[in-house]
Amino acid sequence: MKLDSVLDIIDRPTAWAWICRTYLPDGVVCPVCGHVITGDRALASFVALERTYCTGHKSAFRPLSAIAPLRGTEWAPEEFVKLLMLHLAEQSASDIAALLGKSAGCVRDMLGRLAVLDHKTTTGDRLLDG
Ligand SMILES: [Zn+2]
């Protein structure tokens, strides 16, 4: 099976759902104030990847900023999941960059973020279980 044909089946909603399950197992937590988001409209905005209003600090935040490795980056959810899969398949940073249409530096930056977080989480195992 070719890797790029597997990558094609990863769409944004599926990737975002997996990311939320993996990184926010206890629900949506505001990255600014730590408030747990419970409102139906706010949660719907979050799932739709639209700015989400937090009643805790009375302002909105970007959903991607609630996910530690994605905070402050321009990575789309599906690109992030594809990177994880390619990394688990032991592809090099330059090969991953070529497959995703990103720079090798950008890929190395994200792999570095994940290496730091791996001390706290088992992202790879969760990807395989998920
Ligand atoms: Zn907040």
Residues whose N, C-alpha, C, O or C-beta is under 5 A from the ligand:
A	BS01	ZN	C30 V32 C33 G34 H35 C54 G56 H57
